[in-house]
C-alpha cells in the first residue's frame, strides 16, 4: 500500500486528472481524488493523492509543498487518518429545536381555553 498525501489550497478548477499529472512528475501515483460538496458537486479546494511508496511521497512533499499550482500555493503533507464520526445514520444524533414539554407545563395550561 502506498502513502496518502493531503493536498490543500487547490484552485476550484483543478481536475483529478490534472492533479495526478502534477504529482506524477515526482513518482508513481496510485490515485488522485478531489473532495467535492455532495450537494453542489463543486470542489472544496482540497484533495488526496496516493503515491506508490513512502519514498515517493516524501519526495513529492519536499518538491511541491508551498509551490504554485494553477495560480495558488498548495499545501502538501502526509494525510492523517479520518477521525471517527459520531452517529450511524438518520436515527442518531440530537435534533435541536425545543426540548420536550414536561407534564407540569401541560397541566398548567389544561384549564385554559383558546
VMD Tcl script that draws the C-alpha trace (Angstrom):
set ca {
  {0.00 0.00 0.00}
  {1.22 3.50 -0.81}
  {1.42 6.70 1.18}
  {-1.55 9.05 1.15}
  {-0.95 12.80 0.89}
  {-3.24 15.69 1.74}
  {-3.26 18.48 -0.85}
  {-4.82 21.76 0.27}
  {-5.47 25.22 -1.15}
  {-6.30 23.83 -4.58}
  {-7.89 26.01 -7.23}
  {-11.58 25.14 -7.60}
  {-10.96 24.49 -11.30}
  {-8.33 21.75 -10.84}
  {-9.38 18.32 -12.10}
  {-8.33 14.96 -10.68}
  {-6.51 14.20 -13.94}
  {-4.50 17.43 -13.72}
  {-3.68 16.76 -10.04}
  {-2.45 13.27 -10.92}
  {-0.27 14.60 -13.75}
  {1.27 17.20 -11.45}
  {2.24 14.63 -8.80}
  {3.35 12.03 -11.38}
  {6.41 14.22 -12.06}
  {7.66 13.14 -8.62}
  {6.77 9.43 -8.58}
  {4.13 6.85 -9.36}
  {0.61 8.00 -8.46}
  {-1.83 5.29 -7.35}
  {-4.84 7.60 -7.11}
  {-5.79 11.29 -7.04}
  {-9.10 12.48 -5.61}
  {-10.55 15.97 -5.21}
  {-13.16 16.33 -2.47}
  {-16.42 17.89 -3.64}
  {-19.53 19.22 -1.94}
  {-22.16 16.49 -2.02}
  {-24.99 18.90 -2.86}
  {-23.45 21.29 -5.39}
  {-20.72 19.00 -6.74}
  {-18.25 21.90 -6.51}
  {-14.68 21.33 -5.34}
  {-13.97 22.06 -1.67}
  {-10.42 23.14 -2.55}
  {-8.57 20.10 -1.23}
  {-7.91 16.52 -2.15}
  {-5.79 13.44 -1.62}
  {-3.07 11.83 -3.68}
  {-1.78 8.33 -3.01}
  {1.79 7.64 -4.06}
  {3.08 4.09 -4.59}
  {5.77 4.31 -1.87}
  {6.73 6.26 1.23}
  {9.90 7.48 -0.52}
  {7.95 8.91 -3.45}
  {5.51 10.55 -1.05}
  {8.36 12.25 0.84}
  {9.86 13.37 -2.46}
  {6.52 14.87 -3.57}
  {6.07 16.67 -0.23}
  {9.55 18.17 -0.42}
  {9.17 19.21 -4.04}
  {5.58 20.51 -4.07}
  {4.65 21.89 -0.64}
  {4.27 25.67 -0.87}
  {4.71 25.77 -4.64}
  {2.40 27.38 -7.20}
  {-0.11 25.07 -8.89}
  {-2.74 26.58 -11.18}
  {-2.32 30.01 -9.59}
  {-2.36 29.00 -5.91}
  {0.34 27.95 -3.44}
  {-0.64 24.41 -2.49}
  {-0.13 22.70 0.86}
  {1.14 19.14 0.64}
  {1.52 16.97 3.73}
  {1.07 13.40 4.91}
  {-2.64 12.66 5.26}
  {-3.94 11.91 8.75}
  {-6.44 9.09 9.30}
  {-10.05 10.27 9.28}
  {-11.41 10.73 12.79}
  {-14.36 8.52 13.68}
  {-17.63 10.39 13.35}
  {-20.44 10.01 15.86}
  {-23.79 8.67 14.84}
  {-24.82 5.99 12.47}
  {-27.33 7.31 10.03}
  {-30.64 9.04 10.32}
  {-31.64 7.84 13.79}
  {-28.59 9.07 15.69}
  {-27.68 12.48 16.99}
  {-29.61 15.31 18.54}
  {-32.27 17.07 16.60}
  {-32.00 20.53 18.09}
  {-35.04 22.71 18.44}
  {-37.23 22.85 21.52}
  {-36.84 20.39 24.37}
  {-39.81 18.10 25.01}
  {-42.58 19.63 27.11}
  {-42.86 18.49 30.68}
  {-46.06 17.11 32.16}
  {-46.21 20.02 34.58}
  {-46.48 22.58 31.78}
  {-49.30 20.57 30.19}
  {-51.28 20.61 33.48}
  {-50.74 24.32 33.90}
  {-52.43 25.10 30.60}
  {-55.06 22.35 30.61}
  {-57.78 24.62 32.02}
  {-57.06 27.47 29.62}
  {-59.44 27.57 26.64}
  {-58.41 29.19 23.42}
}
mol new
graphics top color blue
foreach p $ca { graphics top sphere $p radius 0.5 }
foreach p [lrange $ca 0 end-1] q [lrange $ca 1 end] { graphics top cylinder $p $q radius 0.2 }
display resetview
